[in-house]
Amino acid sequence: MPPKKAVSPAPAQRTLSAAEPERPSTAPTAPSSGRKPWIKRTPVEVMLEQIGKQEDRVAAMREELAKEERELQKLQKAKTVLESL
């Protein structure tokens, strides 16, 4: 087995000088990046939200289906007119 080579420290590390005092890293309470803060929810709240989203999706699909059915009826009427000629 070959001997292991010593790994040198990464060159990207900086040393603090007297002009750069160490700043404590504190997390801000209100994120400035525009993201909403994390809110802990119960499993019941999660399920109710999922049910609400699914109901919204189904309602949108029903509206789209009704629109497509109206379009189909128009085309079928046009077809009967064309076939009668």
Sequence and secondary structure as in RCSB ss.txt:
>XXXX:A:sequence
MPPKKAVSPAPAQRTLSAAEPERPSTAPTAPSSGRKPWIKRTPVEVMLEQIGKQEDRVAAMREELAKEERELQKL
QKAKTVLESL
>XXXX:A:secstr
          TT     TTS        SS TTS        HHHHHHHHHHHHHHHHHHHHHHHHHHHHHHHHH
HHHHHHHHH 
